[in-house]
Amino acid sequence: MAKTQKGSARNKPFPTLEKARNSINSLFFDNDKHDFAYLKDNLKHKLRRYQESALLYLYWSQIQDNADEQYNQLLFNMATGSGKTDVMAAAILYLYHEQGFKNFIFISNTTAVVDKTQENFFNSSSSKYLYSSPIIIDGERISFNYVNSTFPVNPEENTIYIKLTTIQTLSNELNDPGENGLTYDDLAKFKIAILADEAHHFNVDTKKSNKKAKEENSWESVLDHIRGLNSANRQLEFTATIDVDKPEVYEKYKNKVIYKYDLDQFMNEGYSKKVFRLQANTDNNQKLLNAVLLNEYRKRIAKKLGIPNFKPVMLVKSNRIKTSQQVEQDFLEMINNLSSADLESFILRNQKLNAKSRALSKAYEYWLSQDLSQAVAEIQQDFNLRTTINVNEGGTKGILSDSNDFKNLNSLEDENNPFRIIFAVAKLTEGWDVLNLYDIVRISEAKESITMNTTNAEAQLIGRGARYYPFVYQGRKSYTRRFDTGRDATFENQLLETLYYHTINDSKYIDNLNKSFDKMDLIVNKDGEYDTYTATVKPSFMRTNFYKQGNLYYNKTEKVPDANYASIGDYGINNLTIDVDYNQSTTESNLLTRGAS
C-alpha cells in the first residue's frame, strides 16, 4: 500500500475552520435547531454526515455579525468524489432561503464542468440531476431559471437565477463588453453569490512571486472585482486540490477554509472503491485481455448476486494518440479473433506468470471452471466496435470537450449506454463523474518520459475512478462499501467494490506513482507480493546507449528431477576421452579397518 505521508498541509493551522469547529462543538451551539430539513427534502441524494457538517460550518459563518467582512469568501476543500456538487446544490437553497440570495454565478475553467453542472441543476430527467422534483420550500414551489447574459431587474417570485459560464467567457464579457453585453455596472445592481468549482485554477495572481506581474484582468482579479461590487456578495469555492504548501496560497486561504475532508479519510470511511495497483511484465494485448477477464468476472459475480444492470467499465490510458489508436485497433482485432482454445491457452500460460496476483489468480480459476466457448461469446458481445469509445481527439482540451463524448461519458452508468471500454490520451479533466469504472489499463510506450507530472495526472485519474458505484444489492442501494466486513465479505464480492490499476512494471514509474499517491493522500494497495527495488547508477552509465535502449534479461531457476540426468550424456557431454597420467593422479581406495569382513 502506498504510505500516506502527512504533509505540511495537514499541520498548518486554519483559524476559521478551527473557530467554526470549536463553536459548533460547544455546549452553546444547538445542532438540533439546524438540521436543514428543507434541504434534505429537496435534494435527490441523502446528505452524508460530512456533507451535513460542511453545511453546518457554512451556516455558522453566515450568522456571524462580521460575515460580510470576514466570511464573504470561503473554501470547501473536499476530496474528489465526496459530493462537492451536492454541497453546492444544498448551499444554493440555503443562501436563497435563509440569506435572501436569488442570483448565482457558477464558474469553472472548463466547458465540460459547466455542461455537467447544467445537467445537475436544470435537467430533471437526467440521472445526474441533484434535486427532488419539484422543489418545495415552505409550501412554495421554487424554480431555477438559466441566465444567458445578466440578471433580471424585476425577478419572478420563488425563482433562483443561475448564470453558468467558464471563467474565460466571463472574463472576456466583462473586460471587453460588446453591445448589450454584460458589464460590471450591470452586476453591481444585484446581490450575487459566486460558486467557483475547481477553484485551485483561480489563483494565478496569488502564486506570482513578483507582485508587479499581477494582472488587473486575470481570472482571480475578475472574481475579486465582482465580489467587491456589493458588501453582501459571497464567493464559495470548491476544490479537492488546493496547494496550501505554497506560502502565498496558504496566506490567501488560511482564514477562508471553512471545511476540509481529505481523500484518505473519505476512503477509510468506506465512501469510495478500494484501489489496487496490479503491475505486470506483459505486452499491451496481454494486459488488456487480463483486464477484460477481470472485468467480465465482476459482471458474472454481480449476476450471481442478483444485482441488476451491473456494467463495469474499462479505461485504456496512453500518452500518445498514435499509440492509443494502434492499441485500440490491435485490441479489437484480438477480441474479434479470439477462440475458446486461444483463451484457454492464454489462461494456462498466464497462471504461472501472474500467480502472485490474487485478483488474476481468482479470475483464471473461475474461467477455467466455465464453458470457455460461452465466455468468448460474451466477451465478443461486450467488447467490440459498438461498445468502444475513442476520445483521443479531445487532445489537450480534455476528453469531455466534444459534446457527443460528453453525453456518452457522463451517462456510462445508464442501462441504455452501450460503452464498456474507453481509449483516451487527453488528460482526464475535471468534470467526469463516472461511477462504474473498475479497470484502468496503463499502456506501455517506448521512450516514454516518466515524470512526476505524468504520474500526478494518473493519480488524479485513479482518484476519480475510485468513486463508489451505488449498485442495488438485496433491494437496497448503498453509498458506502458493504463487503468489507460481515458474512458477505468474500474476496469475490469485494471485487465489486474495487478498482484495479493495471500498470507498467517500470521501477522509476512505480516510484513516481507512489509519490503522487502520497501527495494526494490516495490509498492504493498492491495486488500480490510484488516488490519494487530501486538502485542508483552512475550518471555516466545513464548516458550510454545500453542504459537508454538496452534490454535486461534474467534467468529463472527450475527444479529438475534427478531422473532427467541418468548418464553423462544427459549433461550434453558426448564422446569424451580423458587422458590421465596415473603417476601424478590422486586415487581413492576403500579403507578397510581391522575387523572388517
Protein Blocks (a to p, Z undefined) as FASTA:
>chain_A
ZZddddfklmpccfklmmmmmmmmpmklcfklmnolmlmmmpfbacdfklmmmmmmmmmm
mmpfklmmmmmcccddddehilpmmmmmmmmmmmmmmnopabdcdddfbfklmmmmmmmm
mmmmbmkbcbdcdddeehiacdddddfkbccfbdcehiacdddddfklmmmmmmmccehi
acfklmmmpccddddehkllmmmmmmpmblmlpcfkbmklmmmmmmmmpmkbccddddfb
dcfkbmklmmmmmmmmmbdcdfklmmmnopaccddddddfddfklmmmmmmmmmmmmmmm
mmmnopahiacddddddfbfklmmmmmmmmmmmmmmpcfklmmmmmmmmmmmmmmpmklm
mmmmmmmmpcfklmmmmmmmmncfklpccfklnmmnojklpmklmmmmmmmmpmklmbfb
dcdfbdcdehiacfkbcbdcddddehiacdfklmmmmmmmmmmmmpccdddeehiacfbd
fklgcjklcfklmmmmcccddddddfklmmmmmmmmmmnopacddehjbdcddddddfkl
mmpmklmmmccdddddddddfklmmbfklnopahiacdddfklmccddddddehiZZ
